[in-house]
Amino acid sequence: IILVILAGMFWQFGMYPYLEALAREEASRVIPLWTMFPVFSLIAGTLFLNERLSGSGYVAFIFLVIGGILVSTHFHERNYGIKISSAFYLMLASCVLYVAWGIILKKLFLVYPFWQIFILTQMVGIFMGCLLLLRKQYRQGLWHVVRHLPHQGWRLFFYAIVFVYVARFLYHVALLNGPIALVASLD
């Protein structure tokens, strides 16, 4: 039960540094930072799950790391300095939380039925998201959106929720059937 709760929390809380990174930096610089996720997944999968990749898989991971670092680095023309974006550190936190989520899921899938783990972790994640409504600022923002969202917006919102949960389900199935590093690299 503790692992299910932790997995649900890591899944939910992994989103917040990501969203904060998007608020601070251009999306074109934030999204490529997901390349850290497969690298951390490779390391964690090797350490905690005893998963291994081929030689070419390891070479690909080196390129992922280099690309992620290059895309998140700002080169200042005037003083010729290099500054790592704050989005880099936020994405680092997000990736670590999502890797912890994936490792826990893989461990749980080895012992318990898929459907139990999928449904329970989703329920915990939703509960953790609902806890945000305890803050007045978030509650007011949500009610403002609910009151002013047009009919077409509700339809798009519904489609988005369906696609998110179908994608999440398929991600869980992939995680159940393959090495976490491979699944993460396709993320």
QUITA-V679048 format. One record per pair of residues at least 24 apart in sequence whose C-alpha atoms are under 10 Angstrom apart, sorted by the first residue. I is the first residue (numbers start at 1). J is the second residue. Records with the same first field share a line. If there is no record, write none. Layout:
I->J / J
This chain:
1->117 / 120 / 121
3->101 / 104 / 105 / 107 / 108 / 117 / 121
4->101 / 104 / 105 / 108 / 116 / 117 / 118 / 119 / 120 / 121 / 122 / 123 / 124 / 125
5->120 / 121 / 122 / 123 / 124 / 125 / 128
6->100 / 101 / 104 / 105 / 121 / 124 / 125
7->97 / 98 / 99 / 100 / 101 / 102 / 103 / 104 / 105 / 108 / 117 / 120 / 121 / 122 / 124 / 125
8->101 / 104 / 105 / 117 / 118 / 120 / 121 / 122 / 123 / 124 / 125 / 126 / 127 / 128
9->97 / 98 / 101 / 121 / 122 / 124 / 125 / 126 / 127 / 128 / 129
10->94 / 96 / 97 / 98 / 99 / 100 / 101 / 102 / 104 / 121 / 124 / 125 / 128
11->94 / 97 / 98 / 99 / 100 / 101 / 102 / 121 / 122 / 124 / 125 / 126 / 128
12->94 / 97 / 98 / 101 / 121 / 122 / 124 / 125 / 126 / 127 / 128 / 129
13->93 / 94 / 97 / 98 / 125 / 128 / 129
14->90 / 91 / 92 / 93 / 94 / 95 / 96 / 97 / 98 / 99 / 100 / 101
15->91 / 93 / 94 / 95 / 97 / 98
16->90 / 91 / 93 / 94
17->87 / 88 / 89 / 90 / 91 / 92 / 93 / 94 / 95 / 97
18->87 / 88 / 89 / 90 / 91 / 92 / 93 / 94 / 95
19->87 / 90 / 91 / 94
20->86 / 87 / 90 / 91
21->85 / 86 / 87 / 88 / 89 / 90 / 91 / 94
22->87 / 90 / 91
23->87
24->85 / 86 / 87 / 90
25->72 / 85 / 86 / 87 / 88
26->87
27->87
28->71 / 72
29->68 / 70 / 71 / 72 / 73 / 74 / 85 / 87 / 88
30->68 / 71 / 72 / 85 / 87 / 88 / 90 / 91
31->68 / 71 / 72 / 91
32->64 / 67 / 68 / 69 / 70 / 71 / 72 / 91
33->64 / 65 / 67 / 68 / 69 / 70 / 71 / 72 / 87 / 88 / 89 / 90 / 91 / 92 / 95
34->64 / 65 / 68 / 88 / 91 / 92 / 94 / 95 / 184 / 185 / 187
35->61 / 63 / 64 / 65 / 66 / 67 / 68 / 69 / 91 / 95 / 184 / 185 / 187
36->61 / 64 / 65 / 66 / 67 / 68 / 69 / 88 / 91 / 92 / 94 / 95 / 96 / 184 / 185
37->64 / 65 / 91 / 92 / 94 / 95 / 96 / 97 / 98 / 99 / 181 / 184 / 185 / 187
38->64 / 65 / 95 / 99 / 180 / 181 / 182 / 183 / 184 / 185 / 186 / 187
39->64 / 65 / 95 / 99 / 181 / 182 / 184 / 185
40->65 / 92 / 95 / 96 / 98 / 99 / 100 / 180 / 181 / 184
41->95 / 96 / 98 / 99 / 100 / 102 / 103 / 179 / 180 / 181 / 182 / 183 / 184 / 185
42->99 / 179 / 180 / 181 / 182 / 183 / 184 / 185
43->99 / 180 / 181
44->96 / 99 / 100 / 102 / 103 / 180 / 181
45->99 / 102 / 103 / 106 / 179 / 180 / 181 / 182
46->179 / 180 / 181
48->103 / 104 / 106 / 107
49->103 / 104 / 106 / 107 / 179 / 180
50->179
51->178 / 179 / 180 / 181
52->179 / 180 / 181 / 182
53->179 / 181 / 182
57->181 / 182 / 185
60->185
61->181 / 185
64->185
98->184
99->180 / 181 / 184
102->172 / 175 / 176 / 180 / 181 / 183 / 184
103->175 / 180
105->172 / 175 / 176 / 180
106->172 / 175 / 176 / 177 / 178 / 179 / 180
107->176
108->176
109->172 / 173 / 175 / 176 / 177
110->176
114->172 / 173 / 176
115->169 / 172 / 173
117->172
118->168 / 169 / 172 / 173
119->169
122->165 / 168 / 169
